[in-house]
Amino acid sequence: MSTDPTDAVLLHQSDVRGVHTLTLNTPRNFNALSSAMLDALQRALDAVAGDERARALVIAANGRAFCAGHDLREMRANPDLAYYQALFARCSRLMLGIRQLELPVIARVQGLATAAGCQLVAQCDLALAAQAARFGVNGIDLGLFCSTPSVALSRNVLPKQAFEMLFTGDFITAEQALARGLVNRVVADEALDAELEHMLERILAKPRHAVAVGKGLFYRQLETGIEAAYQLAVQTMACNMVHEVAQEGVQAFIDKRAPNWDA
């Protein structure tokens, strides 16, 4: 099924707060990551990265599925190694772009998230799920091990739990995803937007600079040994402390008043 790249992803800046929303918008093919969808997502992500006022990004979807992974019909129509290498490289670039954004990225999962769709959830910094949501990395059922999804999944859930999902192809419920650390909250379907707004309010109440440096440090230190991690943390925290945002926050604490981040 072909996808018009102009409407595969809806990019919406909701208000003056700097909250962007990318909405996967091909519900007829369960928001599969076709070439057109990947291109649209990358353009939208680049637009958010270029917005100095951006404070948070929400990745959402229309329809019954959040994302069903790669477009298998499109992949089967192009049985060429170079094509597959380029396709998965584009997807990996997108996932890394989410990591590299200097702002929190929240997945709003209203339905099925499978294979690279589950990877997308795992790659986001935070994830909220409706009770109806389901998660899986079931490429193994088709003889295709979910290699790239395994990178993000294994950095969210415990190794044996990730291994079981990857090698059985079994789906898990939203509550199981919560217990395993894949999502942060599970709420009734009709309460998903309210929970998202609550989380956004908590994040937006914090200074953008501290959030940006914190996200960068959080992931860098996870990927290194403990000694190097502490070295990174020392330098990051010292630089953060001399910034006017932290100086104001500490002074406000001493003065027993609310900080004025805009001062």
Secondary structure, DSSP 8 states (H G I E B T S, - for coil): ----TTTSEEEEE-STT-EEEEEE--GGGTT-B-HHHHHHHHHHHHHHHT-TT--EEEEEE-SSEEE--B-HHHHHT---HHHHHHHHHHHHHHHHHHHHSSS-EEEEE-SEEETHHHHHHHHSSEEEEETT-EEE-GGGGGT---HHHHHHHTTTS-HHHHHHHHHH---EEHHHHHHHTS-SEEE-GGGHHHHHHHHHHHHHTS-HHHHHHHHHHHHHHHTS-HHHHHHHHHHHHHHHHHSHHHHHHHHHHHHTS---TT-
